[in-house]
Amino acid sequence: MLKVLQELQHGYPTYNIGRHISTALADYGDFWGISDKEFFFALKKYKSQLEMDVPHSDDKEIDDIIKQAMDLDNILKEEDNGDY
């Protein structure tokens, strides 16, 4: 558990340990009774989720996705007409 917490601190230094633990255990509700094994599993799962979350380097990519979503009706109409 300590190794995972150290890896989290090294990989995400702007997050404090309380945030890591709180977020990792968010699904457990009353976590005072969880076992060490469950706590370790929750930390590893949380760390994996953080690692899979790919940050976007610029807002252009996000803006493009939003613009495409706003034009989704037209895109779907083109597909229905065979224009796509």
Secondary structure as the mmCIF struct_conf table of DSSP 4:
data_model
#
loop_
_struct_conf.conf_type_id
_struct_conf.id
_struct_conf.beg_label_comp_id
_struct_conf.beg_label_asym_id
_struct_conf.beg_label_seq_id
_struct_conf.end_label_comp_id
_struct_conf.end_label_asym_id
_struct_conf.end_label_seq_id
HELX_RH_AL_P HELX_RH_AL_P1 LEU A 2 GLY A 11
TURN_TY1_P TURN_TY1_P1 PRO A 13 THR A 14
BEND BEND1 TYR A 15 TYR A 15
HELX_RH_AL_P HELX_RH_AL_P2 ILE A 17 ALA A 24
TURN_TY1_P TURN_TY1_P2 LEU A 25 LEU A 25
HELX_RH_3T_P HELX_RH_3T_P1 ALA A 26 TYR A 28
BEND BEND2 GLY A 29 ASP A 30
HELX_RH_3T_P HELX_RH_3T_P2 PHE A 31 GLY A 33
HELX_RH_AL_P HELX_RH_AL_P3 ASP A 36 MET A 52
HELX_LH_PP_P HELX_LH_PP_P1 VAL A 54 HIS A 56
BEND BEND3 SER A 57 SER A 57
HELX_RH_AL_P HELX_RH_AL_P4 ASP A 59 MET A 70
TURN_TY1_P TURN_TY1_P3 ASP A 71 ASP A 71
HELX_RH_AL_P HELX_RH_AL_P5 LEU A 72 ASP A 80
TURN_TY1_P TURN_TY1_P4 ASN A 81 GLY A 82
#
